[in-house]
Amino acid sequence: MAHFFFNEPLDRLAPIFKEWVKEAIHELIPALTEIHDPVPIKDDPPEYLSPSETCSLLGLSLPTLRKQSKAGIYTAYRVGNRKIQYRRSEIEKAIQARRIEHLFPMSHKSVKKGGTR
């Protein structure tokens, strides 16, 4: 039979050692989580888009985006002296509206003047 410290047989020390390790782990885990509080990873997309990001989402060229912004179709926000950005939520709403219009066209050309007969 193998012997451990103080001439105690291992089969007698094993349950005591197991219980001691369990207690140490239960005490150590909360202490470790308090010390290492991980910073949450931010998966949210940025709130504002650059003109080039906006163009790629809308499928437009930069000159077309500028013209449509001047016409009031898209709202451009000035950040600082020169930087122009577009609000992501507004661009996503415009894309969604375009998809709905594509699925359910309601153009004025399809409605005849004078009502239906």
N, C-alpha and C positions, 0 to 999 in steps of 0.2 A: 504494500500500500504506500502511495506517495505521501510525503509529509510536507506541510507548509510551515509558516512561521509559528514559533512557540510550540513546536512539536504537536500541533493539532492536525488531525487527519483532514484531507481535502473534502471528503464527503460531508464532514461536519461544518466546514467553513464555507462551502459553496452556497448554501441557502442564505447564510448571513451576508456574504459578499454580494449576492444577487440583489437582496433587499437594499443594501447600502447603495449600490449603483442605481437602482430605480429611484430611490429618494434623492440622490444627487442630481440625477437627470431632471426630475420634476422641479427641483429648486433652480436648476441652472437654466432651463428653457425660458421661463418668464424673464429672467435677468438678461438673457441674450436678446430677446425680442425688444426689451426696453432700450438696450444699448444700440442695437442695429434696427432702427426704424426706417425701412426703405422709403425712398422718395418715390411717389407714384409716377409711373411713366405716363407722359401726356400723349395720348393718341388722337386727341382732337385736332382737326385741321386748323390752320390759322384763320382768324376772323376776316382778314382782308387779303385780297389777291392783287398781284402785280398785273399790269396790263397784258403782259405776255401770257401769264397763267389764265387770265380771263379769256383771252383770245383762243387759247387751246380748248378751254371748256365749252365755249360758244361756237367754235368752228369758224371764227371770223379772222380777217386780217387786222393788223393794228390800225391802218387808216380807216377801215370800216368801223371798228370799235370806237375810234375817236369821233367819226361823223355821227354815229348813233348816240354817243354820249352827248354831243352838242345838241342833237335833236331831242334829247330828253328821254330816249328809250332806256338808257342805262345811266345810273348816277355815279359820277366819278367823285372821289373824295381826295382832297389835297392834304397830304401829310408833309409838314415842314414847308420849305419854300417851293420845292419843285416836284416832289414825289407824288404821283397820282396812284391811287389804289381803288379797288372796287370791293364792296362788301360781299363776302361769299354767300350769305343768306339771300341777298337780292338776286345774285346771278343764278343761284340754284332755283329760286322761284321762277325766274324768267325761263330757264331751261324746262322746268316742269310745265309752265304755261304753254310753251312751244310744243311740247309733246302732246298735251291735251288738245291743242288746236290742230295738230297733225292727225290725231285720231278722230276728232269730231269737228271737222271744218264747219265754221259758221260764217263764211264769207258773205258779204253783201251781194255778190254776184249771183249766188244760188237762190236768193229770195226775189221773186217777181214783184214788181210794183203793182199796187192796186189790189193786193190780197189774193186769196185762192178762190177758185170757182168750183 
